[in-house]
Amino acid sequence: MSTPSTIPFFGPAWNLVITYTDSAGNDQDMQVSTDSWSPEALRITFEVVQATIPSPWWYADVTVYNLDPETIANVMTTTKVKLSAGFQTGPAKSSIIWDGPVLQVLLDEEDVVNTRVTFHCVYNPIVMANPVAFSIGPYASQAKLLTKMAQNIGLPPMENTQNNATLSEYAYAALNAKQYPRGNTVFHTFGKYLDTVSSDQNLTTFRKANAAYMTEIGNVSDGLTTPKADYTYALPNPPGTTATGLPDGTTQSIIGTPQQTPQGVIFTVLLDPRLMVTLPVQVVQLAGNLLISQQVIEVGAFQNPVTTLQFVVQVRHVGDSRGNDWYTEVTGCSTVFAANLLSGLLSATS
């Protein structure tokens, strides 16, 4: 067992636990690999994608190398994967980046000496395909309709309360304000109605922790106001130097050069499990003496300069416990793009 690091962003940390079905049909948890077993820990690699734009589906591929034959026989019936990753100490300390079902377990050989098992995961944690059927009276709001549909398949109601904030304040007000003038008979999948209503109200929806969420991007109480950043990122200091003028709590972990996109910016930081697609939508800020590569529209012409404040709409965690990959790629959208989404000028797939 290696000595834990006390230096931030030095010393990767991870923990992989799988749930499999034994021969008696019972679920069993198994810890497959963790950094605390180093240097004897089995090698794992992973790619985890959380997104709300353009798709609410989340994906993960987690690969474990050189399991023994008995363990391989057990893990081929894996139904769930829980993966924590990050660093041993500091602001990006290891925490859960994936906790969801397994679609498929793949066994193959990478080369003549390495056997690998890959857990291919697709996560939409609520059962979107189950149909719902009921009648609802006149003047029912969109919020009431979605709440009844959610409860019809055993999900939390769509509301904005201290204990259950599956709707943001703006989404809650918007859905309650729109009422159906006549009674309706509902017979379709919850997923269809969720997408239809969110499109009608220019909202975005995503699924997490066995619940459905719906929110605007940013604060739209009086148009799109400037939100406060949840996290601020900057470049690490060159050797022998100290950065000045950075906001308090800035995480200096940016890797490479951020790239402008039509919607905002894509940038990479050392793996940071704090970054996630959640409600309310996370806001990140890029600070310090940072260059952002502008997108070329045509020869000699560039996109407008990138705003340093971005809404997190996709997070991609990539890691290799025996290699150099240990980073998080963030896709952000600008306040301008968010405003166009909310106004209906653009769609989430534009």
N, C-alpha and C positions, 0 to 999 in steps of 0.2 A: 504494500500500500504506500503510495507516494504522499509526501507532506503537502497539505493544502496551501495554495498560493495566498499571499496577503496583498498582492499587487493587483489593482483593478485591470481588467482586460488582459491578464496573463494567467493562463491556466484554464483551459476549457473544462466545462462541467456538463455532465449529461446523466440521465437516468432513463432507462427504457424498461417499461413494465407491460407485459402482454397478458390478455385474458384468453384462455383457450378452453375448449370443451373436452373433458376427459372421457374415458370409455364408459363411464356410468351416466354420462349426459350432464355432469355438473360443471359449472364454470370454475376455473382455477386461475389464480394470478401467479405470474412468474416474472421475477426480475431477471432480465436477460443480460444487461450490460450497464455498468455505471462507472463514472470516473474514479470513484473511491477504490475500485479494484485495480487501478493502474499500478504497475505496467502490465498486469495480467488480463486486463479487461478486453473483451472481444471487440473487434473493430465494428463500428456502425457508421453508416452514411445516411443522410436524410435530405429531403427537399419537401418543405411544407409551404403550401400556398393558401393564404386567407384572402378573400376578396369580397367586396360588395359591388364593385363596378369592374367589368361589365356583367359579371355573373355572381350570384350568391353561393355557388357551389365551392366548397373547399376541397383541396387535394393534398395527399401526402404519400411519398414513397420512402419507406424506412427499410434499410437493408442491414442484415446482421451476417457477419462472416464466420465461417468455420465452427458452427454449432456441432455438438456431438450427435451421433445417430439417434439416440433416445430422445434428445431434446427436439431434434428435427421432426420426429414422428409426432410429438405433442403439439408443436407450434403450427403444424399444417392445418389444425382446426381452430386457429386463432380467430376470435370474433371482435376483439377490441385492442387498440394500442394507446398507451399513454406515454408521451415523450416529453421530458423536460430537457432544456438545453440553455446554455449561456456561459457564464464564467463563475469561478469559485468565489469571487468576492467583488464588491463594487456595485455601481448602479445597474449593471446588466447581469446581476447574479441569476443563476439558473432557476427557471421556473417553467411551468407547463406551456408548451407551444402546440401540442396536439393531444386531444383526448376524444377519440371517436372510433367508429366502426371500421372494420376491415372488409373490403370488397373481395379481395383475392390474395391468396398466398402463393408465391412463385418460388420454386426451388431450381437452382441451376448451378453450373460451375463457371466461374469467371476465367479460370485457367486450370492448368493441370494440378495445382496445389490448393486452390481456394474455392471452397463451396460457399454459396450465399443463399440466404432466404430473404425475399423481399415481400414486405407487407404493403400492398397497394390499397390505399384508403381513399374513399370518396365520402365526403361528409355533408349531408344536409340533414341535420339531426332530428328534424320533425318529419313525420311520414306524410309527404306531400301528395302521394298517389292515392291515399284512401279517400273515397268519395264521402261527402256529407249530404244528408237529406233532411230538410225540415222546412217549416213555413214560418214566416215572420210578418207581423202586422204592418199597417201603413205608418208612415213617418218614422220608421226606424232609421237610425243613422248608420253611416258606413262603419263607425266604430262598434256599434252594437252588433251589426252583421258579422264582422270579423271575430268579435269576441265569442259569439254563439257558435261560429264554425270551429274556432280553436277548441272550445270546450267540448264540442261534439266528438272530437278525436282525442280528447284527454290532454290538451295543451293548456298552458296558462292563458288567461284572458288578455286581450289586447287593451291595455290601459296605461295610465301614467299615475302611479301611486308610489309611496315611499318604499313599499315592499315589492312592487312589481312594475318596473318602468320599461315595459316592452314597446311603448310608444313614447317618443320625445314629446315635450310640451307642445311644440308646434304641430306635430302630426296628430296628437290627441285633439287639439282644437279644430284642425282642418277636417278630420274625419267625423267629429261630432256635429260640425256645422252643416254637413251635407246630408240631407235626409231623402229617403225614397218616398214619393207621394202616394204610392200604392203598396199593398201587401205583396209579398213575393214568396214563391216556392223555390227553395234552393236545392239543387241537385248537381253537384260537380265536385272537383277536388279543391281542397283548401288552397293549394298552390296556385291554381288558376285565378281564384278570386283575389288572393293576396297580390299577385302581379297586376291584375286589372285595376284594383283600387289604388295601388301605389303609382301606377302610370297615370291614372286619372288625376291624382293630387300632386304629381311631380315630386314624389317621394322616392326614397331608396329603401329596399328591404333586404334583410339578410337573416340567416338562421344560425343560432348558436345555443348551446347548453339546453337542448330540448325545448326551445321556444322560438317564436317568430318575432322579429323586430322590424320596426318601421320608423324612419327618421328623415329629416331634411339633412342637407349638408351645410353646416354652419348655422348661425343664428339669423332667422329671417323675421324677427318680430317687427322690425322697421326697415325692411329691405335686408340685404346681406351686410351685416356689420362686421367689423374686424374682431375675430375671436382671440382668446388668449391661448398661447401655445402650451400644450401639455409637456412637450419635451423640446429642447433646443440642442442642435448638433453643430459641431465645428470640426475643423481639421486638428489633428494632434500637433503639439508644439514641436518644431525642429529641435534637435539636440542643443542643449545649452541656452534655450530661450524660454520666455514666459509670455503667454498671451495676455493682452490687456483689453479691457473694454467689452469682454464677453458677459452676457447676462448670467446672473447667479444660477447655478445648477446646470450649466452647459456641459454636455457630454462630448468630449473631444475624441470621436471615434470614426469620423468619416473616412472611407476608403475611396481612392480614385477621384474622378471628377464627376459631379452631378450632371446629368444630361437633360436638357429641356425636351418636352414633348408638347404636342398641340394642347393637351389638357393641363399640363403643369410641369412636373419634374420627376425624374427617377434618380435616386441616390442610394448609396450603399454604406452601411456602417458595420462595425464589428458586431457579431450576433447579439441582438438585444431583445430578450423575450418580453419586454414591456410594450413593444410595438405590436399592435394587434388591430384587427377590425372589430370594433365594439360600438356600444351606444353609451354616451354620445360619441359621435365620430371624433377620433383623435386628431389633434392639430399639432404639427411639428414646424419648427422654425430652423432655418439655416443661418448661421451667424459667423462672424469673424471675417478674416481676409480670404474669402472663398470665391473661386472662379466657377461659373456655371457655363457649360458648353451650350451655346444657343443653337436652336434648330434652324437649318437652312431651308428657306422657302423656295428660293431660286438663286441663281448666281448673283452674288452681291447683295442679297436681301435675306434678312433673318426675322424670326419671330420676335415679338415684343420682348423686352427683358423679363426674366423670370422674377416673380415675387418670391420673397424668402419665406413667406408663410404658406403652408400647404396642408390640405386635408388628406388624411391617410385613407386611401381607397383600396389598396392592395399591399400585402406584406408577404415576402417570400424569404423563409429561413432556410439556409443551406449549410450543411456541416459534414465533416469527415473527422472522426475521432483520431485518425492516424495521418491526417493530411493537412493541407493549408487552408481548405475551405472551412470558414467559420464566420459567416456573415449574414446580414439581413438586408435585403433589397426592398426599398420602400417606393411605391408608386403614389405620388401625391397629385392632387388636382388643385388648381388655383381658385381664389375667390371669384374670379371672373367666370371660369368654367362652371363653378358651383351655382353662381347666380343664373347662368343660362340654363342649367338643368332645372332649377326651381321655376323659372319662368316658362319652361316648356319649349324654349328656343332650340335646345339640343336634347337628344336622348342620351341615356347612359352608355350607349354603344357608339356614339358619334366619334 
